[in-house]
Amino acid sequence: MKKLPYGISNYEELVEDGYYYVDKTMYIEKLEDLAEKRILFLRPRKFGKTLFTSTLENYYDFKKADKFEKLYGNTYIGKNPTKQRNSYHILKFNFSGIDTSDEETTMKGFKKEVASSIEVFVKKYGLDFYINIDDEAENILDNLIKAFGIQKAGEKIYVIIDEYDHFANELLGFNTNQFKNLVSKNGKVRKWYEILKKGTESVVDRIFITGVAPITLDSLTSGFNISTDITQDREFNEMMGFTEQELRTLMKEQNIEDEKQEELLPIMKENYDGYRFSLHGKEKIYNSNMCLYFLNNYARFQEIPDQLIDMNIASDYTKLGKMLDLCKGEERENVIEKTVSGEGIVSEIRQKFNPAMEFTEMDLISMLYYLGYLTIEGEEVGYPKLNIPNNVMKEIYSDYFLKILREEIDIDINDNYTEIAREIALEGKIDKIVGMLGKYLKNLSNRDYQRFDEKYVKLIFFCIAMNLKIFRLKSEMEVQRKYPDILLIPKDQSKGYKGVMIEFKYLKKKEAGKLQEKQEEAEKQIKEYGEFEEIKDIKNIYKYTVVAVNDEIYVEEIK
């Protein structure tokens, strides 16, 4: 049994140290078969981009020719090598670790990465080249290209750039003016890419660029307009991340029995699956890093991890707020409400945009797609229909929705989710969670909130409930069919925890006389739902109707 490659992004290390490799090498052949030689490929953070660039690096490096069989003998590409294997000098840059405290530190970090990567290149391939650290990054690259052309006449460079936009994304989150300076017409980053483009006229033959979002492309396009973006190409939809079959094969290799796989897979599917990056992509994709985190914990303790999101990368996802804040007001709130409620959004996905200038609702939706907060669920009238991919993302959205709601109504609510969860799990009561809902409604009512209706009340409750970690949350909003408004099911039913089923109704203040009618309607519905086989199988389920009359809440337990 091979070790799980959790946290391993160096392909050579992965193979030589006996880690399991989910074979993606067939895409090397597909990339080489493209007419285009300069490729841009975007995926969310922690989707295997760095490992894939390392796979390319080792495959094409002529210095690794003597290790080809060892590194690739058991892979698709090892059995079907291409003409250009081991035929390049590899110049690789990784811009993920740059300090983005301000514009000055960002530029220092950018230049340091350029200089250190070129130093590795020079030593590896024996070039006679002096790196002047006091020179600008674009000049260092320009001088290298000229020196290589003279000293290595007839030979070619393959440039690999990993996380090309990472520092720009970080800077954009808190200082759009400094971001604009970096990528503007006279910006140092743009000039560097102009030199790289110039290098394709002589010694730079192929370029492969990865990143998260195309936010710098609009600014760089006149300086670097030679790359082909295959992010939404159906042929490459599954190039990074895991398909379900790849995940099943990985679990089998870890000696996880079929019966146990059927227990674990739905949990991973609910939390890590759901990504489709091409409108016509064949399969939905699992976040590979999250799956490896889960399986690594399971392998060690033979238990499902308590924390289903890897805390080492949780901060990458919780940057949602910074990106959403680029689009203010009603447009931002419309996007949040539609996605969290499960309604989804039909929108074109932009291939490039510049948030340092005007940032529209379509730009925001596109950014959420590239960052992995939204994914392509289907299509409507030829356009992608986007929605939240999985529970991990729903939790993050829910936290952000409640945050902006608190800011809008200017209240500080003590989010004691532990006490709420204990009351439900141990007693089957909902007093505390309804009390928290009531605080939001009271303050919204005081502000004469325009969107105050049944859907919005359920949305607030849904977002609160998403924070109760010991429960699985199902809702009518998610499945969009005849179903209880909210169903909270204990993740571990063996401990005797209670669950709750809730049906919501809403009346405006002037309709208060219809309270009993609404309660009876809700009671009838919840009794019907209680006869569903899926719900009858749940032990210790408590049933409630909740009717909000403006900001007053009336709760009845249904026996």
C-alpha positions in Angstrom: 0.0 0.0 0.0 1.5 3.3 -1.1 1.4 6.4 1.1 -1.2 9.2 0.5 0.4 12.2 -1.1 -1.3 14.7 1.2 0.8 18.0 1.1 3.2 16.6 -1.6 3.5 18.8 -4.7 6.9 17.7 -6.0 6.4 14.9 -8.6 9.9 13.5 -8.3 9.6 13.2 -4.5 6.2 11.7 -4.8 7.4 8.9 -7.1 10.8 8.2 -5.4 9.3 8.2 -1.9 6.6 5.7 -2.7 3.5 7.9 -2.6 0.3 7.1 -4.6 -0.1 9.1 -7.8 -3.5 9.7 -9.3 -2.4 9.5 -12.9 -3.1 12.8 -14.8 -0.3 12.3 -17.4 -2.7 11.7 -20.3 -3.2 15.4 -20.2 0.5 16.0 -21.1 -0.3 14.3 -24.4 -3.5 16.4 -24.9 -1.6 19.6 -24.2 1.1 18.8 -26.6 -1.4 17.9 -29.3 -2.9 21.4 -29.1 -1.9 23.8 -31.9 -1.3 26.5 -29.3 2.0 26.5 -27.4 1.3 29.1 -24.7 -1.4 27.9 -22.4 -3.2 29.5 -19.4 -5.1 27.1 -17.1 -7.0 28.4 -14.0 -8.3 26.4 -11.1 -9.2 27.3 -7.4 -6.6 27.0 -4.7 -5.5 23.6 -3.6 -6.7 21.7 -6.7 -3.3 20.1 -7.6 -1.9 22.9 -9.9 1.6 22.8 -8.4 1.9 19.0 -8.6 0.8 19.1 -12.2 3.4 21.8 -13.1 6.0 19.6 -11.4 4.8 16.7 -13.5 5.3 18.8 -16.6 8.7 20.0 -15.4 10.1 16.5 -14.8 8.7 15.1 -18.1 10.1 17.8 -20.4 13.4 18.5 -18.7 16.3 17.0 -20.8 18.3 16.6 -17.6 15.8 14.0 -16.4 16.0 11.8 -19.5 18.0 9.1 -17.7 15.2 8.9 -15.0 12.3 8.8 -17.4 11.4 5.1 -16.9 11.7 5.4 -13.1 9.5 8.5 -13.0 6.9 7.7 -15.6 7.2 4.0 -16.3 3.9 3.2 -14.5 1.9 6.1 -16.0 -0.1 6.7 -19.1 2.6 9.0 -20.6 5.3 6.5 -19.7 3.6 3.9 -21.9 2.7 6.5 -24.6 5.6 9.0 -24.6 5.3 12.1 -26.9 8.0 13.3 -29.3 9.0 16.2 -27.2 9.7 14.4 -23.9 13.0 15.4 -22.2 13.7 18.0 -24.9 13.6 21.4 -23.1 15.4 23.5 -20.6 12.8 24.2 -17.9 12.5 27.7 -16.5 10.0 27.6 -13.7 8.6 30.4 -11.5 6.2 30.1 -8.5 4.7 33.4 -7.3 2.7 31.9 -4.4 4.9 32.9 -1.5 5.3 36.6 -2.0 4.8 39.1 0.9 2.0 41.4 -0.2 2.0 43.7 2.8 2.2 46.6 0.4 3.3 47.5 -3.1 7.0 47.8 -2.2 7.2 44.4 -0.5 5.2 42.8 -3.3 7.6 44.1 -6.0 10.6 43.0 -3.9 9.1 39.5 -3.6 8.4 39.4 -7.3 11.9 40.3 -8.2 13.4 37.9 -5.6 11.4 35.0 -7.1 12.4 35.9 -10.6 16.1 36.2 -9.6 16.2 33.0 -7.5 14.4 30.9 -10.2 16.8 32.2 -12.9 19.7 31.4 -10.5 18.5 27.8 -10.3 18.1 27.6 -14.1 21.7 29.0 -14.6 23.3 26.5 -12.3 21.3 23.6 -13.5 22.1 24.1 -17.2 25.6 25.5 -16.8 25.2 29.0 -18.2 27.8 31.7 -17.9 25.4 34.3 -16.6 25.7 36.9 -13.8 22.4 37.9 -12.0 22.5 41.5 -11.0 20.2 41.6 -8.0 20.0 45.4 -8.2 18.5 45.3 -11.7 14.8 45.2 -12.4 13.0 41.9 -12.8 12.3 42.5 -16.5 15.9 43.3 -17.2 17.1 40.1 -15.5 14.8 38.0 -17.6 15.7 39.9 -20.8 19.5 39.4 -20.2 19.0 35.7 -19.5 17.1 35.2 -22.8 19.8 36.9 -24.7 22.6 35.0 -23.0 20.8 31.6 -23.5 20.3 32.4 -27.2 24.1 32.9 -27.6 25.4 30.1 -25.4 22.7 27.4 -26.2 22.1 28.1 -29.9 19.3 26.0 -31.3 18.0 24.8 -28.0 14.7 25.8 -26.4 13.2 26.9 -23.1 9.9 25.7 -21.6 8.6 28.4 -19.2 6.3 27.2 -16.4 4.6 29.8 -14.2 2.7 28.6 -11.2 0.2 30.8 -9.3 0.9 33.7 -11.7 -1.8 35.8 -10.0 -1.4 34.9 -6.4 0.3 38.1 -5.2 -2.2 40.2 -7.3 -5.1 38.4 -5.7 -3.7 39.1 -2.2 -3.1 42.7 -3.0 -6.4 43.2 -4.6 -8.2 42.1 -1.4 -7.1 45.1 0.5 -5.6 47.8 -1.8 -6.9 48.1 -5.4 -4.8 51.2 -6.0 -1.6 49.3 -5.4 -2.9 46.4 -7.5 -3.6 48.9 -10.3 0.0 50.3 -10.1 1.5 46.8 -10.4 -0.4 45.8 -13.6 -0.8 49.2 -15.2 0.8 50.2 -18.5 4.0 51.2 -16.7 3.8 48.6 -14.0 6.8 46.3 -13.4 4.8 43.1 -13.7 3.4 44.0 -17.1 6.8 44.9 -18.4 8.1 41.5 -17.2 5.5 39.8 -19.2 6.3 41.9 -22.3 9.9 40.6 -22.1 8.6 37.0 -21.8 6.5 37.5 -24.9 9.5 38.9 -26.7 11.4 35.8 -25.7 8.9 33.6 -27.7 10.4 35.1 -30.8 13.8 33.5 -30.1 14.4 30.8 -27.4 11.1 30.4 -25.4 9.1 27.7 -27.2 6.4 26.7 -24.8 4.7 28.4 -21.8 2.3 26.9 -19.3 0.7 29.3 -16.8 -1.5 28.4 -13.8 -3.4 30.6 -11.5 -6.7 31.1 -9.9 -8.4 34.0 -11.7 -7.9 36.1 -14.9 -7.8 39.4 -13.0 -4.5 40.5 -14.4 -5.0 39.4 -17.9 -7.0 42.5 -19.0 -4.2 44.7 -17.8 -1.4 42.5 -19.2 -3.1 41.6 -22.5 -1.3 44.2 -24.7 2.0 43.1 -23.1 1.2 39.4 -23.2 -1.5 38.6 -25.7 -0.2 35.2 -26.8 -1.6 32.8 -24.3 -4.6 30.6 -25.0 -7.0 30.1 -22.0 -8.2 26.5 -21.8 -9.8 26.9 -18.3 -13.3 26.2 -19.6 -12.3 23.7 -22.3 -14.4 20.5 -21.9 -11.3 18.3 -22.8 -9.5 19.6 -19.7 -12.4 19.7 -17.2 -11.0 16.8 -15.2 -7.3 17.6 -15.6 -7.0 18.7 -11.9 -9.0 17.5 -8.9 -10.3 13.9 -8.6 -13.1 12.3 -10.6 -15.3 9.9 -8.5 -13.6 6.9 -10.2 -10.2 8.2 -9.4 -11.2 8.7 -5.8 -12.7 5.1 -5.6 -9.5 3.7 -7.0 -7.4 5.7 -4.5 -9.6 4.4 -1.6 -9.3 0.8 -2.9 -5.5 1.2 -3.0 -5.6 2.2 0.6 -7.3 -1.1 1.4 -10.6 0.5 2.3 -13.3 -2.1 1.9 -16.2 -1.6 -0.5 -18.7 -1.4 2.4 -16.7 1.3 4.1 -16.2 3.2 0.9 -20.0 3.4 0.5 -20.0 5.0 4.0 -17.2 7.5 3.4 -17.9 8.5 -0.2 -21.2 10.3 0.5 -19.5 12.4 3.1 -16.7 13.4 0.8 -19.3 14.0 -2.0 -21.4 16.2 0.1 -18.4 18.3 1.3 -15.8 18.2 -1.5 -17.5 17.3 -4.8 -19.6 19.3 -7.1 -17.1 21.2 -9.3 -17.7 21.5 -13.0 -15.5 24.0 -14.8 -16.7 23.5 -18.4 -20.3 24.0 -19.5 -20.0 20.7 -21.4 -17.7 18.9 -18.9 -18.5 15.2 -18.5 -18.0 14.9 -14.8 -18.1 16.8 -11.5 -14.8 17.0 -9.7 -13.8 16.6 -6.1 -11.3 19.0 -4.5 -8.3 16.7 -4.4 -6.5 18.4 -1.4 -9.6 18.1 0.7 -10.1 14.4 -0.2 -6.5 13.7 0.7 -6.8 15.5 4.0 -9.9 13.5 4.8 -8.4 10.1 3.8 -5.1 10.9 5.6 -7.0 11.5 8.8 -9.1 8.4 8.3 -6.0 6.3 7.6 -4.4 7.4 10.8 -7.3 7.1 13.2 -9.9 4.9 11.3 -12.4 7.6 12.1 -14.1 10.3 10.1 -12.4 13.7 10.9 -14.3 15.9 13.3 -13.2 18.9 11.2 -14.2 18.3 7.6 -12.3 21.3 6.3 -8.5 21.3 6.5 -7.7 24.2 8.8 -4.3 24.7 6.9 -6.2 25.8 3.9 -9.5 27.1 5.4 -8.1 30.7 5.3 -7.8 30.4 1.5 -11.5 29.9 1.3 -12.5 32.4 3.9 -11.2 35.2 1.7 -14.6 35.2 0.1 -15.5 38.4 1.9 -12.6 40.3 0.4 -13.6 39.4 -3.1 -17.3 40.0 -2.5 -16.6 43.4 -1.1 -15.2 44.5 -4.5 -18.9 44.7 -5.5 -21.0 46.8 -3.1 -24.6 47.3 -2.4 -27.6 45.5 -3.9 -25.7 43.7 -6.6 -23.6 41.9 -4.0 -26.6 41.0 -1.8 -28.5 39.7 -4.8 -25.7 37.3 -5.6 -25.4 36.1 -2.0 -29.1 35.6 -1.6 -29.6 33.7 -4.8 -26.6 31.4 -4.2 -27.2 30.6 -0.5 -30.9 30.0 -1.1 -30.0 27.4 -3.8 -31.7 29.4 -6.5 -28.5 29.8 -8.5 -27.5 32.4 -11.1 -27.5 32.2 -14.9 -24.6 34.3 -16.2 -21.9 34.5 -18.7 -18.4 33.8 -17.3 -15.9 36.5 -18.2 -12.5 35.3 -19.4 -10.7 38.5 -18.3 -11.6 41.5 -16.3 -9.8 44.2 -14.3 -11.3 44.8 -10.9 -9.1 47.8 -10.4 -11.5 49.6 -12.7 -15.2 49.1 -12.8 -16.3 45.8 -11.1 -19.7 44.7 -12.3 -22.1 42.0 -11.0 -21.0 39.7 -13.9 -17.4 40.3 -12.9 -18.2 39.3 -9.3 -20.0 36.1 -10.4 -17.1 35.2 -12.7 -14.6 35.8 -9.9 -16.6 33.5 -7.6 -16.5 30.8 -10.3 -12.8 31.0 -10.7 -12.2 31.0 -6.9 -14.3 27.9 -6.5 -17.1 29.5 -4.5 -19.5 28.9 -7.4 -19.5 26.2 -10.0 -21.3 25.3 -13.2 -24.4 23.3 -12.2 -26.0 23.2 -15.6 -27.1 25.5 -18.4 -30.1 27.7 -19.2 -30.7 29.2 -22.6 -27.1 28.4 -23.5 -25.5 30.1 -20.5 -23.9 28.5 -17.5 -26.2 28.2 -14.4 -23.9 28.6 -11.4 -24.4 27.5 -7.8 -22.5 26.7 -4.6 -20.7 23.3 -5.2 -20.8 21.7 -1.7 -21.3 22.0 2.0 -17.9 23.4 2.8 -18.6 26.3 0.5 -22.1 26.7 1.9 -20.7 27.1 5.4 -18.4 29.8 4.3 -21.2 31.7 2.4 -23.5 31.4 5.4 -20.9 32.9 7.8 -20.4 35.8 5.3 -24.1 36.3 4.8 -24.7 36.6 8.6 -21.7 38.9 8.9 -22.9 41.4 6.3 -26.5 41.2 7.8 -25.1 42.1 11.3 -23.2 45.0 9.8 -26.2 46.3 7.9 -28.5 46.3 10.9 -25.6 47.3 13.3 -26.0 44.6 16.0 -23.6 42.4 17.8 -25.1 38.9 18.2 -23.4 36.3 20.5 -23.2 33.3 18.1 -23.2 30.6 20.8 -23.6 27.7 18.3 -22.3 25.2 20.8 -25.3 25.8 23.2 -27.7 25.8 20.2 -26.3 22.4 19.0 -26.4 20.9 22.6 -30.0 22.0 23.1 -31.1 20.4 19.8 -29.0 17.2 20.1 -29.7 16.5 23.7 -33.2 17.7 24.2 -34.7 18.1 20.7 -35.6 21.7 21.5 -35.2 24.8 19.2 -35.6 27.6 21.7 -32.1 29.0 21.4 -31.8 28.9 17.6 -35.3 30.5 17.3 -34.1 33.1 19.8 -31.2 34.0 17.6 -33.4 34.2 14.6 -35.7 36.5 16.5 -32.8 38.9 17.2 -32.1 39.3 13.5 -35.8 39.7 12.7 -36.4 42.4 15.4 -33.5 44.5 14.2 -34.4 44.0 10.5 -38.0 45.1 11.3 -36.7 48.2 13.0 -34.9 49.1 9.8 -38.0 48.5 7.6 -36.1 45.9 5.6 -37.5 45.8 2.1 -36.8 42.1 1.3 -38.5 40.9 4.5 -40.5 37.8 3.4 -40.8 34.0 4.1 -37.9 33.2 1.8 -35.6 35.6 3.6 -36.6 34.4 7.1 -35.8 30.8 6.0 -32.5 32.0 4.5 -31.4 33.5 7.9 -32.3 30.4 9.7 -30.6 28.2 7.2 -27.3 30.2 7.6 -27.5 29.9 11.4 -28.1 26.2 11.1 -25.2 25.7 8.7 -22.9 26.5 11.7 -24.1 23.5 13.8 -21.2 21.2 13.0 -22.7 18.0 14.4 -25.7 18.1 12.1 -26.2 17.4 8.4 -28.5 20.1 7.0 -31.1 19.4 4.3 -33.5 22.0 3.1 -36.2 22.6 0.6 -34.1 25.5 -0.7 -31.3 23.0 -1.7 -33.4 20.3 -3.3 -36.2 22.5 -4.7 -38.9 19.9 -4.4 -41.6 18.9 -2.0 -39.5 18.7 1.2 -39.4 20.1 4.7 -38.1 23.6 4.9 -35.3 22.6 7.3 -34.2 19.1 8.4 -31.3 18.8 10.9 -30.0 15.2 11.1 -27.2 14.2 13.5 -24.1 13.2 11.7 -23.5 10.4 14.2 -26.9 8.9 15.1 -25.2 6.2 17.2 -24.9 8.6 20.1 -28.7 9.0 20.4 -28.7 12.7 19.4 -32.0 14.2 18.4 -32.8 15.8 15.1 -35.4 18.4 14.1 -37.7 19.0 11.2 -39.1 22.5 10.8 -41.8 24.0 8.5 -41.7 27.8 8.2 -44.5 30.2 7.4 -44.5 34.0 7.3 -47.1 36.7 7.6 -46.9 40.5 7.4 -48.0 42.4 10.4 -51.3 43.4 8.9 -52.0 39.6 8.2 -51.6 38.6 11.9 -55.2 37.4 12.0 -54.3 34.5 9.7 -51.8 33.0 12.3 -53.9 30.0 13.2 -54.6 29.3 9.6 -50.9 29.3 8.7 -50.1 27.2 11.7 -52.6 24.5 10.6 -51.3 24.7 7.1 -47.7 24.2 8.3 -48.8 21.3 10.7 -50.5 19.5 7.8 -47.4 19.8 5.6 -45.0 18.6 8.3 -47.2 15.5 9.1 -47.1 14.7 5.3 -43.3 15.0 5.3 -43.1 12.8 8.3 -44.4 9.9 6.3 -41.5 10.1 3.8 -39.4 6.9 4.0 -36.2 9.0 4.2 -37.6 10.8 7.3 -39.3 7.9 8.9 -35.9 6.1 9.0 -34.4 9.0 11.1 -34.5 8.2 14.9 -35.4 10.8 17.5 -36.8 13.4 15.1 -38.7 16.3 16.7 -41.1 18.2 14.5 -41.9 22.0 14.7 -43.9 24.6 12.9 -42.5 28.1 13.0 -44.6 31.1 11.9 -43.1 34.6 11.8 -45.6 37.4 12.0 -43.3 40.2 10.9 -40.7 40.0 13.7 -42.7 37.9 16.2 -42.1 34.2 16.1 -44.7 31.5 17.1 -43.4 27.9 17.6 -45.4 24.8 17.9 -44.2 21.3 18.5 -46.0 18.6 16.4 -46.3 15.2 18.1 
